């Protein structure tokens, strides 16, 4: 969603992702307003975009092995101009919210169609206070790392954990710094690790 890209160029990237369902794509941005504006443009130009995608999808399917072609059919992924193309099932959309001033990005994210919506509260630089996790499938929290990393207080993490779990959002505590300033991946919080995944992608 960089400002230097046109709407059509962004649409082309989404087309490639739609044409490669064997991969899961996680799009994380701080440019949430551009993302929301792009989806409004897409809604106006959806038929134009869908018509442009059909040849791309058909060509890609023809290049896949028979195994992948059969899997696409089993998954019901085959697309046509009379099928609703959004949200793309293998594309997650996410926004960074590193401080309280940027909580508006969650509202922008909620306005966008996505198979999975997630937020990266990393590097967590502030007490975010009350957070609305409505329609957010996963909240990922982590400390800043590297030289001059700013501190993250555990109570900030605990507050986010409590709010996310109360609202049914998967909570993933990704990393913190130990006493020596070294990164600790999947650290414990209150006696356990928190590596929850969105319910929509957890095998039943």
KOLKE-412908 format. One record per residue (C-alpha): x, y, z. Coordinates in steps of 0.05 Angstrom, whole numbers, plus 32768, in hexadecimal, padded with zeros to 4 digits. Example, Ala and Ser with C-alpha at 12.3 -4.5 7.8 and 13.67 -1.06 7.14 Angstrom:
# residues 2
80F67FA6809C
81117FEB808F
END
This chain:
# residues 204
800080008000
803B802F7FF5
802780727FD9
805480677F9C
8029802C7F84
7FEA80377F5B
7FA980157F6C
7FB17FE97F2F
7FF67FD37F44
7FDD7FBF7F88
7FA47F997F67
7FD77F737F3E
7FFB7F5D7F7D
7FB97F447F9A
7FAD7F1F7F59
7FEE7EF97F60
7FDD7EE67FA8
7F987ECE7F92
7FB97EA57F5C
7FE77E817F8D
7FB97E637FC3
7FEF7E317FD8
800D7E6C7FFF
7FF17E958039
80027EDF8033
80047F0D8070
80007F56805C
80157F848095
80137FD0808C
8015801180B1
7FF380328075
7FAE801D808C
7F8B8059806E
7FA7804B8029
7F9280028031
7F4A80168043
7F4880488009
7F6280127FDA
7F2A7FE37FEC
7EF8801B7FE0
7F1780247F9B
7F147FD87F90
7EC97FD87FA1
7EBE800B7F6A
7EEA7FE77F38
7EDE7F9F7F4C
7EC57F867F09
7F017FA57EE6
7F307F827F17
7F0B7F407F14
7F0C7F407EC8
7F587F4C7ECA
7F627F137EFB
7F3E7EDD7ED4
7F767ED27EA1
7FAB7ED57ED7
7F877EA17F02
7F797E747EC6
7FC27E777EB0
7FDB7E687EF6
7FAD7E2C7EFE
7FC57E107EBC
800D7E137ED4
7FFE7DEF7F15
80087DA57F1C
7FCB7D787F19
7FD07D6F7F64
7FC97DBA7F70
7F917DC07F3C
7F6A7D897F60
7F767DAA7FA3
7F5C7DED7F89
7F1D7DCA7F71
7F157DA77FB4
7F1D7DE87FD9
7EEB7E0A7FAD
7F1E7E3F7F9C
7F0E7E437F51
7EFB7E8A7F41
7ED27EAA7F0A
7EB47EEE7EFC
7E727ED97F1C
7E937EC57F5E
7EA17EF57F96
7EEE7EFD7F97
7EF47F1E7FDC
7F0F7F0F800D
7F467EE67FEE
7F4A7EA8801B
7F967EA4801F
7FA37EEE802D
7FA57F0A8074
7FA37F55807F
7FC47F7680BB
7FD77FBA80D8
800E7FCF8108
7FF87FF38147
80368004816F
8019803C8199
7FD5805681AF
7FD5808D817A
7FCF80588144
7F938030815D
7F6B80508124
7F8E801F80F6
7F637FE78113
7F25800C80FA
7F43801180B5
7F537FC780B6
7F0C7FB580CA
7EF37FDB808C
7F1A7FAB805E
7F027F668048
7F337F318060
7F337EE6806C
7F5B7EF580AC
7F697F3880CD
7FA37F3F80FC
7FC87F768120
80127F7B8132
80197FA18173
80637FA18168
80907FC1817C
80627FD181B5
8079801681CC
803E802E81F5
800580188221
7FCD801381EE
7F9680188222
7F527FFE820C
7F567FDB81C8
7F1A7FC5819D
7F2C7F828180
7EE97F79815E
7EF27F52811C
7F3D7F4B8129
7F517F028126
7F967F068144
7FBE7F37816E
800A7F2F816C
80347F5281A1
807E7F5C81A4
80B57F8881BF
80E57FB38197
81297F92818D
816E7FA88177
819C7FDF818E
8178801581B6
81377FEC81BC
8102801081E5
80E47FEA8220
80A27FC4821E
807F7FBB8261
80607F778270
80217F98828C
80147FB58246
80187F6F822A
7FEC7F528261
7FB77F878254
7FB67F77820A
7FB47F2C8218
7F787F358246
7F527F618215
7F607F3581D9
7F4C7EF481FB
7F0D7F158217
7EF97F2A81D1
7F087EE781B0
7F487EFE818C
7F827ECE8188
7FBE7EE981B0
80067EDE8199
803D7EF781C7
80767EF78196
80B47F1281B9
80D17F3981F3
81177F4D820A
81377F2C8246
81607F4F827C
819D7F4F824F
81787F6D8215
81757F2D81ED
81377F1A81C5
810C7EE281E1
80DC7EC381AF
80987EAA81C8
80A57EBF8210
80797EAA8249
80457ED78267
80267EC382AA
80447E7E82A5
80347E6B825D
80447E7C8215
80107E9D81E9
80147E8781A1
7FCB7E86818E
7FB77E858144
7F777EA08126
7F3D7E70812E
7F2F7E7480E3
7F727E5380D3
7F777E20810C
7F667DD980F4
7F267DC08113
END
